Amino acid sequence: MVKEVILVKSPKKLIAARLRKIKKITESFPVSGQFDAVAVIDVKELFEIKDVTTEIQKIPGVERTETMVEVNP
């Protein structure tokens, strides 16, 4: 399993609740700072990240995303 954190910039309120509706997102919550919400996903293969990110970017009001992949030594 590969764990990723996706930061989401969106001025829309309740963006974290909308993120939770996406199947592969295991957790999401609002944050303060440069981004407005964080989504945590677990996938089996790295290529699945693109599908989840694309689905997030289709949500009305999402301005941008930034993805970070967990690195295990």
Rosetta silent file (secondary structure, phi, psi, omega in degrees, C-alpha in Angstrom):
SEQUENCE: MVKEVILVKSPKKLIAARLRKIKKITESFPVSGQFDAVAVIDVKELFEIKDVTTEIQKIPGVERTETMVEVNP
SCORE:     score description
SCORE:     0.000 S_00000001
   1 L     0.000  144.747  178.331    0.000    0.000    0.000 S_00000001
   2 E  -118.525  130.733  179.834    1.074    3.532   -0.777 S_00000001
   3 E  -106.480  134.740  178.041   -0.143    6.435    1.361 S_00000001
   4 E  -128.832  153.017  171.862   -0.502    9.940   -0.063 S_00000001
   5 E  -117.963  127.166  178.277   -1.529   13.290    1.291 S_00000001
   6 E  -114.198  120.681  176.388   -3.243   15.635   -1.140 S_00000001
   7 E   -89.330  136.605 -175.195   -3.440   19.319   -0.236 S_00000001
   8 E  -125.386  128.618  175.784   -6.433   21.105   -1.744 S_00000001
   9 E  -102.664  116.342  179.156   -6.875   24.827   -2.380 S_00000001
  10 L  -159.187  125.757  178.383  -10.539   25.810   -2.586 S_00000001
  11 L   -73.787   -7.491 -179.010  -12.397   28.799   -1.186 S_00000001
  12 L   -67.818  134.373  173.891  -15.557   26.662   -1.003 S_00000001
  13 L   -72.516  153.686  178.818  -16.773   25.898    2.482 S_00000001
  14 L    67.511   21.060  178.897  -17.256   22.219    3.258 S_00000001
  15 H   -62.493  -35.800  179.495  -14.618   21.143    0.725 S_00000001
  16 H   -62.326  -38.565  178.106  -13.351   18.522    3.216 S_00000001
  17 H   -66.324  -37.970  177.503  -16.834   16.974    3.366 S_00000001
  18 H   -65.615  -36.934 -179.823  -16.969   16.824   -0.448 S_00000001
  19 H   -64.033  -36.345 -178.768  -13.570   15.125   -0.509 S_00000001
  20 L   -62.664  -18.460 -179.778  -14.818   12.371    1.811 S_00000001
  21 L   -77.413  -12.776  178.952  -17.291   11.291   -0.862 S_00000001
  22 L   -81.709  128.427 -170.821  -14.447   10.101   -3.114 S_00000001
  23 L   -50.867  -49.524 -172.130  -13.973    6.344   -2.643 S_00000001
  24 L   -80.575   -5.313  178.534  -10.212    6.096   -2.139 S_00000001
  25 E   -81.917  119.096 -177.640  -10.017    8.998    0.317 S_00000001
  26 E   -90.261  -20.648 -177.360   -9.739    7.526    3.802 S_00000001
  27 E  -159.456  143.399  171.730   -9.673   10.821    5.674 S_00000001
  28 E  -151.897  149.147 -178.261  -10.097   14.522    4.968 S_00000001
  29 E  -158.234  152.050  177.837  -10.199   17.616    7.111 S_00000001
  30 E   -74.610  150.731  177.408  -10.034   21.413    6.788 S_00000001
  31 L  -137.846  163.070  174.964   -6.751   23.189    7.560 S_00000001
  32 L  -101.175  161.735  179.048   -5.532   26.741    7.871 S_00000001
  33 L   113.652 -152.276 -175.879   -2.724   28.210    5.823 S_00000001
  34 L   -64.312  -32.650  179.360   -1.964   28.132    2.102 S_00000001
  35 L  -108.825  164.697 -175.464   -4.345   25.198    1.501 S_00000001
  36 L  -107.934  -20.324 -179.593   -7.901   24.713    2.706 S_00000001
  37 E  -153.581  157.923  176.399   -8.193   20.943    3.119 S_00000001
  38 E  -123.385  136.585  173.916   -6.148   17.765    3.324 S_00000001
  39 E  -120.495  134.141  177.584   -7.157   14.402    1.850 S_00000001
  40 E  -110.393  129.896  179.296   -5.404   11.177    2.826 S_00000001
  41 E  -129.568  151.023  173.644   -5.556    8.254    0.410 S_00000001
  42 E  -123.123  124.252  178.105   -4.267    4.696    0.396 S_00000001
  43 E  -131.282  160.814  179.294   -3.772    2.985   -2.953 S_00000001
  44 L   -82.005  -35.287 -176.245   -2.098   -0.218   -4.060 S_00000001
  45 L  -126.878  146.833 -179.290   -0.277    1.279   -7.052 S_00000001
  46 L   -59.740  -34.508 -176.936    1.188    4.730   -7.674 S_00000001
  47 L   -63.055  -19.624  179.816   -0.712    5.168  -10.949 S_00000001
  48 H   -70.304  -20.057  179.949   -3.991    5.283   -8.968 S_00000001
  49 H   -59.774  -41.927 -178.351   -2.982    8.645   -7.511 S_00000001
  50 H   -59.189  -41.464 -179.982   -3.689   10.368  -10.821 S_00000001
  51 H   -62.096  -43.935 -179.842   -7.277    9.076  -10.878 S_00000001
  52 H   -67.076  -44.713  179.738   -7.992   10.380   -7.379 S_00000001
  53 H   -61.797  -41.553  178.006   -6.315   13.727   -8.055 S_00000001
  54 H   -61.965  -41.312  179.404   -8.256   14.142  -11.297 S_00000001
  55 H   -64.992  -39.798  177.277  -11.511   13.439   -9.461 S_00000001
  56 H   -63.444  -44.025 -177.148  -10.637   16.038   -6.805 S_00000001
  57 H   -67.218  -17.081  177.243   -9.789   18.636   -9.460 S_00000001
  58 L   -82.003  -11.577  178.742  -13.241   18.144  -11.043 S_00000001
  59 L   -68.729  127.155  179.411  -14.973   19.356   -7.863 S_00000001
  60 L   -56.085  131.464  178.180  -16.327   22.859   -8.537 S_00000001
  61 L    98.024  -13.928  178.404  -14.223   25.479   -6.768 S_00000001
  62 L   -73.272  120.866 -177.738  -11.011   23.463   -6.470 S_00000001
  63 L   -90.209  -39.087  178.106   -8.238   25.794   -7.602 S_00000001
  64 E  -165.642  163.974  176.778   -5.238   23.503   -7.240 S_00000001
  65 E  -133.966  158.533  173.100   -3.857   20.435   -5.522 S_00000001
  66 E  -139.383  128.462 -175.392   -0.470   19.301   -4.322 S_00000001
  67 E  -109.124  135.544  175.400    0.301   15.633   -3.724 S_00000001
  68 E  -124.053  130.165 -177.629    2.836   14.202   -1.320 S_00000001
  69 E  -104.279  133.690  177.429    3.682   10.496   -1.313 S_00000001
  70 L   -62.122  134.718 -179.840    4.839    8.711    1.837 S_00000001
  71 L  -112.691  122.424  176.847    8.463    7.598    1.521 S_00000001
  72 L  -107.306  124.795 -178.666    9.561    4.467    3.347 S_00000001
  73 L   -66.037    0.000    0.000   13.330    3.963    3.653 S_00000001
